[in-house]
Amino acid sequence: MNKEVIILVAEDDEGHAGLIHKNLARAGIANEIRHFRDGQEISDFLFREGGGPHRQSGKAYVLLLDIRMPRLDGTKVLERVKADPELRKIPVIMITTTDDPREVAHCHALGCSNYITKPVEYDAFVNAIRQLGLFLSVVQVPQVNGEH
């Protein structure tokens, strides 16, 4: 994967965030990974709101977005990102514990790039993250510019 691409992980479960981080590293992904603990944190970062860190122009991002998060739901974050003319370029991969076909269809309709179900079974989850690492190693990610 292009070293310039920053992986944004919006995941409120510290254990799942740790597994994602560890298994991306095991898959050979050495990119910077930034962790956000809820939907509001990632939204503030992307839209340059609030007092926390904000995204930078000219950087390429991939967002791994949990659906069920406190303060702001992942589907609301996805909807907001995909409605923005500049941020809509960011690939968004939804990560959740449900495989409800209606939720999957809803996320795809909103514009997510992919959808990964967090298996309850540890080995399957590890395998899914490794496959994600392989996917990230070959995709081309556009830079996000603009002063939105």
PyMOL commands that set and color helices and strands:
alter all, ss='L'
color gray80, all
select helices_A, chain A and resi 14-26+39-47+74-83+87-89+101-110+122-138
alter helices_A, ss='H'
color red, helices_A
select strands_A, chain A and resi 5-10+33-36+59-66+92-96+114-117+143-144
alter strands_A, ss='S'
color yellow, strands_A
deselect
rebuild
show_as cartoon
